[in-house]
Amino acid sequence: MTLASSPTDCESTGFQRRDPPRKVVPTRLLFLSQFCPMPANNGTKIRTWALLRALAAEGHEITLLTFADPREVNGHFAAVEQICRHVEWLPHALKSLSSSKDYLGRFTHLFSRLPYGVRGARSIMMEQRIRALLQDQKIDAIVCEQTDLLVNLPAGLLVPLVVDHHDLQHVILRRYLKFERNPVKRLYAWGESRKVRAWEQLACQRAAIAIACSEHDRALLAKLCPALPIAVVPNVVDTGAYVVNGETDGELFRVLFQGAMDWYPNRDAVEFFVSAILPKLRALAPRIPVTVAGRNLPENFRDRFTKASEVEFIGMVPDMGAEIARASVCIVPLRIGSGTRLKILEAAAMGKPIVSTRIGAEGLDFVDGEEIVLADEPWEFARAIADLLANPARRRTMGLAARRRVETQYSLPALQSTLREVLAQLMAMSSMEFTPASSEVRR
């Protein structure tokens, strides 16, 4: 199986193109993004790209304002510009929050009320372009991907704002505290989690409507701002681009973990698996190859696990679908996270059995024991992998059940349908006088 190349026509991606929406639905949207959605090589970009294509398929005119590194998006401009009516690429250096040390920058920011990530997203150029676009064009609504970019919105915003929460960063930081042993890092993360929670609460107060990717996250957002309308718009995959890949007789067993390695929760998951789960798996199923695939693998991290026998770190791959196709079991041993995992949806779309922690599968409505195996303790996790490896019929049954779950609940039509309802609700609200709960961002 090979993933299809990134298509640009809505009909070829599983979306059903509709006639331009009637007046009751916004038609001109300003979409703000921290990253150019192409190439769609991480969870944030995959979600953003899916949202843009769904909005275009519904007939909306999109102006995309995004930070972009020309070296990364070279060759992908045409695909984005075919979906969006107008695109502006703004140069801006964003640091990875989980892999960039930047000790001096973090120290100097200790006394700011803004979270470190929000500080990094501050852009005079983006703020100026937002003001200009609001003045020069008829904008019906603003869609903001994640919350950090809200720092660039002008005060007194007179159009409704939709904020898409891919995850809740304060939840990730709170879970990180459980496993960090360095007292200085713990103190810093504790302070940052409080700032992030306050910022996410402010984002809810500024929004006319919020989007969460699961019912679990919707409930958490509701605690931050009980009066805010919150819609669930799930993470999805294009099931048409994934083919269920069965195993052939005599094929070697293989266990796969995939995920970007510049994201700390993924590195923690690998460390947890190699140090706590793998020794127990070796006692049950000796010499089973384990592959870790994902971009931006730090050399010092790889070096720490060179003694782990039969664990292969292959870094970035041109086609992750090919790696999933060769896997007998896909694993998600995450202990830190929020939102929902696209790595689970991708594996399920290819009919692969999955073993995950409960945090790893959080927010996804997969049935434990039928569509996925959930295990938190190392011995329990190892036993689940070994049992699947020993039972090819159960691997096939579980993989096909997971595929059906994705088809019915986490496919492109599901995204398009829920997003349509969100925008209809938004326009019904904006037909009344629009007054945001809070229009000021303290810098």
Secondary structure in CASP SS format (residue, H / E / C, confidence):
PFRMAT SS
TARGET T0000
AUTHOR 0000-0000-0000
METHOD secondary structure of the structure
MODEL  1
M C 1.00
T C 1.00
L C 1.00
A C 1.00
S C 1.00
S C 1.00
P C 1.00
T C 1.00
D C 1.00
C H 1.00
E H 1.00
S H 1.00
T H 1.00
G C 1.00
F C 1.00
Q C 1.00
R C 1.00
R C 1.00
D C 1.00
P C 1.00
P C 1.00
R C 1.00
K C 1.00
V C 1.00
V C 1.00
P C 1.00
T C 1.00
R E 1.00
L E 1.00
L E 1.00
F E 1.00
L E 1.00
S E 1.00
Q C 1.00
F C 1.00
C C 1.00
P C 1.00
M C 1.00
P C 1.00
A C 1.00
N C 1.00
N C 1.00
G H 1.00
T H 1.00
K H 1.00
I H 1.00
R H 1.00
T H 1.00
W H 1.00
A H 1.00
L H 1.00
L H 1.00
R H 1.00
A H 1.00
L H 1.00
A H 1.00
A H 1.00
E C 1.00
G C 1.00
H C 1.00
E E 1.00
I E 1.00
T E 1.00
L E 1.00
L E 1.00
T E 1.00
F E 1.00
A C 1.00
D C 1.00
P H 1.00
R H 1.00
E H 1.00
V H 1.00
N C 1.00
G C 1.00
H C 1.00
F H 1.00
A H 1.00
A H 1.00
V H 1.00
E H 1.00
Q H 1.00
I H 1.00
C C 1.00
R C 1.00
H E 1.00
V E 1.00
E E 1.00
W E 1.00
L E 1.00
P C 1.00
H C 1.00
A C 1.00
L C 1.00
K C 1.00
S C 1.00
L C 1.00
S C 1.00
S C 1.00
S C 1.00
K C 1.00
D C 1.00
Y H 1.00
L H 1.00
G H 1.00
R H 1.00
F H 1.00
T H 1.00
H C 1.00
L C 1.00
F C 1.00
S C 1.00
R C 1.00
L C 1.00
P C 1.00
Y H 1.00
G H 1.00
V H 1.00
R H 1.00
G H 1.00
A H 1.00
R C 1.00
S C 1.00
I H 1.00
M H 1.00
M H 1.00
E H 1.00
Q H 1.00
R H 1.00
I H 1.00
R H 1.00
A H 1.00
L H 1.00
L H 1.00
Q H 1.00
D H 1.00
Q C 1.00
K C 1.00
I C 1.00
D C 1.00
A E 1.00
I E 1.00
V E 1.00
C E 1.00
E E 1.00
Q C 1.00
T C 1.00
D H 1.00
L H 1.00
L H 1.00
V H 1.00
N H 1.00
L C 1.00
P C 1.00
A C 1.00
G C 1.00
L C 1.00
L C 1.00
V C 1.00
P C 1.00
L E 1.00
V E 1.00
V E 1.00
D E 1.00
H E 1.00
H C 1.00
D C 1.00
L C 1.00
Q H 1.00
H H 1.00
V H 1.00
I H 1.00
L H 1.00
R H 1.00
R H 1.00
Y H 1.00
L H 1.00
K C 1.00
F C 1.00
E C 1.00
R C 1.00
N C 1.00
P H 1.00
V H 1.00
K H 1.00
R H 1.00
L H 1.00
Y H 1.00
A H 1.00
W H 1.00
G H 1.00
E H 1.00
S H 1.00
R H 1.00
K H 1.00
V H 1.00
R H 1.00
A H 1.00
W H 1.00
E H 1.00
Q H 1.00
L H 1.00
A H 1.00
C H 1.00
Q H 1.00
R H 1.00
A C 1.00
A C 1.00
I E 1.00
A E 1.00
I E 1.00
A E 1.00
C C 1.00
S C 1.00
E H 1.00
H H 1.00
D H 1.00
R H 1.00
A H 1.00
L H 1.00
L H 1.00
A H 1.00
K H 1.00
L H 1.00
C C 1.00
P C 1.00
A C 1.00
L C 1.00
P C 1.00
I E 1.00
A E 1.00
V E 1.00
V C 1.00
P C 1.00
N C 1.00
V C 1.00
V E 1.00
D C 1.00
T H 1.00
G H 1.00
A H 1.00
Y C 1.00
V C 1.00
V C 1.00
N C 1.00
G C 1.00
E C 1.00
T C 1.00
D C 1.00
G C 1.00
E C 1.00
L C 1.00
F C 1.00
R C 1.00
V E 1.00
L E 1.00
F E 1.00
Q E 1.00
G C 1.00
A C 1.00
M C 1.00
D C 1.00
W C 1.00
Y H 1.00
P H 1.00
N H 1.00
R H 1.00
D H 1.00
A H 1.00
V H 1.00
E H 1.00
F H 1.00
F H 1.00
V H 1.00
S H 1.00
A H 1.00
I H 1.00
L H 1.00
P H 1.00
K H 1.00
L H 1.00
R H 1.00
A H 1.00
L H 1.00
A C 1.00
P C 1.00
R C 1.00
I C 1.00
P C 1.00
V E 1.00
T E 1.00
V E 1.00
A E 1.00
G C 1.00
R C 1.00
N C 1.00
L C 1.00
P C 1.00
E H 1.00
N H 1.00
F H 1.00
R H 1.00
D H 1.00
R H 1.00
F C 1.00
T C 1.00
K C 1.00
A C 1.00
S C 1.00
E C 1.00
V E 1.00
E E 1.00
F E 1.00
I E 1.00
G E 1.00
M C 1.00
V C 1.00
P C 1.00
D C 1.00
M H 1.00
G H 1.00
A H 1.00
E H 1.00
I H 1.00
A H 1.00
R C 1.00
A C 1.00
S C 1.00
V E 1.00
C E 1.00
I E 1.00
V E 1.00
P C 1.00
L C 1.00
R C 1.00
I C 1.00
G C 1.00
S C 1.00
G C 1.00
T C 1.00
R C 1.00
L H 1.00
K H 1.00
I H 1.00
L H 1.00
E H 1.00
A H 1.00
A H 1.00
A H 1.00
M C 1.00
G C 1.00
K C 1.00
P C 1.00
I E 1.00
V E 1.00
S E 1.00
T C 1.00
R C 1.00
I C 1.00
G C 1.00
A C 1.00
E C 1.00
G C 1.00
L C 1.00
D C 1.00
F C 1.00
V C 1.00
D E 1.00
G C 1.00
E C 1.00
E C 1.00
I E 1.00
V E 1.00
L E 1.00
A C 1.00
D C 1.00
E C 1.00
P H 1.00
W H 1.00
E H 1.00
F H 1.00
A H 1.00
R H 1.00
A H 1.00
I H 1.00
A H 1.00
D H 1.00
L H 1.00
L H 1.00
A C 1.00
N C 1.00
P H 1.00
A H 1.00
R H 1.00
R H 1.00
R H 1.00
T H 1.00
M H 1.00
G H 1.00
L H 1.00
A H 1.00
A H 1.00
R H 1.00
R H 1.00
R H 1.00
V H 1.00
E H 1.00
T H 1.00
Q H 1.00
Y C 1.00
S E 1.00
L H 1.00
P H 1.00
A H 1.00
L H 1.00
Q H 1.00
S H 1.00
T H 1.00
L H 1.00
R H 1.00
E H 1.00
V H 1.00
L H 1.00
A H 1.00
Q H 1.00
L H 1.00
M H 1.00
A H 1.00
M H 1.00
S H 1.00
S C 1.00
M C 1.00
E C 1.00
F C 1.00
T C 1.00
P C 1.00
A C 1.00
S C 1.00
S C 1.00
E C 1.00
V C 1.00
R C 1.00
R C 1.00
END
